[in-house]
Amino acid sequence: MTFGEHFRIDENYGGSNFKAGEWDCTIVKAEEKTSQSGNEMVVLDFDIPEQGQLKYYLVDDKSSEEAWIRTNQNITRFFDCFNIQRGNFKISSWIGVRGKISIDKGEPTPSGKQYFEVKRLIVENNKQSQNNQGYGRQNTPPQNGYGNRPVQNAESAYVPQNQRGQQNNRQGSPYNPPPVNNGLDNIPF
């Protein structure tokens, strides 16, 4: 083998040719991993023609009710952006699918460098209505119990994971504060 035998021109030696804005992209890689905080996630590589590839992290965060709601919104937006059937978690079928994203520079690092990142997944209106057909898992309640929870006395029925199975003694928690009795709760309506 001689020096330069396998050389191919690659003008992306400066790191990227990214430009802020909205761009069509293709999913070229999807890999299941665990986040630093222990959440399941899929790491996606989006290829933007003539610019390069950006990573996007689709995290399944069930740490609180708000995180669970945000996760469902993000995953639904992802499915709609790439016109993937909602509830299709066979990630190998996502490779090669096209969508539209908005990119821009992120916050500066401690060293002052800025990198481009995916700021938003763009959903075209016609994709959202076409993708409402559902997939086998869409209407089944999640295993974490958030989807099918009764609400009693207008209080949140959410119980943090570390308190599951324990009786709520009405002492309150950040997720289930005790009701406020301001003297108005016995007004007949």
C-alpha positions in Angstrom: 0.0 0.0 0.0 1.3 3.5 -0.9 0.6 6.8 0.8 -2.6 8.4 -0.5 -3.9 5.2 -2.2 -7.3 5.5 -0.5 -7.6 9.3 -0.5 -11.0 10.8 -1.3 -11.8 14.5 -1.3 -13.6 15.6 1.9 -14.2 19.4 2.1 -15.9 19.0 5.5 -12.5 19.2 7.3 -13.5 22.4 9.1 -16.0 20.5 11.1 -19.2 21.6 9.3 -20.7 23.6 6.6 -23.9 24.2 8.6 -26.1 27.2 8.0 -28.9 28.3 10.4 -32.4 27.8 9.1 -34.9 25.1 8.1 -33.5 22.2 6.2 -34.7 18.8 4.8 -32.8 16.0 6.4 -32.6 12.2 6.3 -32.3 9.8 9.3 -29.1 7.9 8.6 -28.5 6.3 12.0 -30.7 5.4 15.0 -29.3 3.7 18.0 -30.9 2.9 21.4 -28.8 4.0 24.3 -29.2 5.1 27.9 -28.8 8.8 28.8 -26.4 10.0 31.5 -29.4 10.4 33.9 -30.4 6.7 33.2 -33.3 7.3 30.8 -33.8 5.2 27.7 -33.2 7.2 24.5 -32.6 6.9 20.8 -29.6 8.8 19.4 -30.4 9.8 15.8 -28.0 11.1 13.1 -29.7 13.5 10.7 -28.0 14.1 7.4 -28.5 17.5 5.9 -27.4 17.5 2.2 -24.2 19.4 1.5 -23.9 20.5 5.2 -23.2 17.4 7.3 -24.7 15.3 10.0 -26.2 16.4 13.4 -27.1 14.3 16.3 -30.6 14.4 17.9 -31.5 12.8 21.2 -35.0 11.4 21.6 -35.2 10.8 25.4 -37.9 8.8 27.2 -38.0 10.6 30.5 -40.5 9.4 33.1 -39.0 11.1 36.1 -42.0 13.3 36.7 -45.5 13.9 35.3 -44.3 17.0 33.5 -41.3 15.1 32.0 -43.6 12.3 30.9 -45.9 14.8 29.1 -43.0 16.5 27.5 -41.6 13.1 26.3 -44.9 12.2 24.7 -45.1 15.5 23.0 -41.5 15.2 21.7 -42.0 11.7 20.4 -45.3 12.5 18.8 -43.7 15.5 17.1 -40.8 13.3 15.9 -43.3 10.8 14.4 -45.2 13.6 12.7 -42.1 15.4 11.4 -40.7 12.3 9.7 -44.2 10.9 8.8 -43.5 7.8 10.8 -46.6 6.0 12.0 -47.2 7.1 15.6 -46.2 4.4 18.0 -43.8 2.7 15.6 -40.8 2.1 17.8 -39.1 -0.3 15.4 -36.1 2.1 15.0 -34.5 0.2 12.2 -37.5 1.2 10.1 -36.7 4.9 10.7 -33.4 4.8 8.6 -33.7 6.6 5.3 -36.9 8.5 6.3 -36.9 12.3 5.5 -38.2 15.2 7.5 -37.6 18.9 8.1 -35.7 20.4 11.0 -34.6 23.9 12.1 -31.0 24.2 13.2 -29.0 27.0 14.8 -26.0 27.5 17.0 -26.4 26.3 20.6 -25.3 28.0 23.8 -21.5 28.5 24.0 -19.5 25.9 25.9 -17.4 26.9 28.9 -14.5 27.3 26.4 -16.6 29.7 24.3 -17.2 27.4 21.3 -20.6 27.1 19.7 -21.9 24.1 17.9 -24.9 23.7 15.6 -27.8 21.7 17.0 -31.4 20.8 16.1 -33.6 23.5 17.5 -37.0 22.2 16.3 -38.6 19.4 14.4 -40.9 20.9 11.8 -44.3 19.3 11.2 -46.1 20.2 8.0 -49.9 20.4 8.7 -50.8 17.7 6.1 -48.3 15.2 7.7 -49.9 15.6 11.2 -53.5 14.8 9.9 -52.3 11.9 7.8 -50.4 10.4 10.8 -53.4 10.3 13.1 -54.3 6.8 12.1 -52.5 5.3 15.1 -50.3 2.3 15.6 -51.0 -0.8 17.7 -49.5 0.7 20.9 -51.0 4.2 20.7 -54.1 3.6 22.7 -52.7 1.3 25.3 -51.9 3.0 28.6 -48.2 3.3 29.5 -46.7 1.0 32.0 -45.8 3.9 34.3 -49.5 4.5 35.0 -49.7 8.1 34.0 -52.1 7.6 31.1 -55.0 6.0 33.1 -55.0 7.8 36.4 -58.2 8.8 38.2 -58.4 12.3 39.6 -60.2 12.6 42.9 -61.2 15.8 44.7 -59.5 17.9 42.0 -56.1 16.7 43.2 -53.3 15.2 41.1 -53.1 11.5 41.5 -49.5 11.3 40.4 -47.2 9.6 42.9 -43.4 9.8 42.4 -41.7 6.5 41.6 -40.1 6.2 45.0 -43.5 6.4 46.6 -45.4 3.9 44.5 -47.3 1.4 46.6 -47.1 3.6 49.7 -50.2 5.2 51.1 -50.4 8.9 50.6 -50.9 10.4 54.0 -52.0 13.8 52.7 -48.9 15.4 54.1 -48.2 16.6 50.5 -45.3 16.3 48.2 -43.9 18.4 45.3 -46.2 16.4 43.0 -49.3 16.1 45.2 -49.6 19.2 47.5 -52.4 19.1 50.1 -55.6 21.0 49.1 -55.9 24.6 50.2 -58.9 25.3 52.4 -59.6 28.9 51.9 -63.2 28.8 53.3 -64.7 28.6 49.8 -65.0 24.8 49.5 -68.5 24.6 51.0 -70.2 27.0 48.6 -73.2 25.2 47.0 -73.2 25.3 43.2 
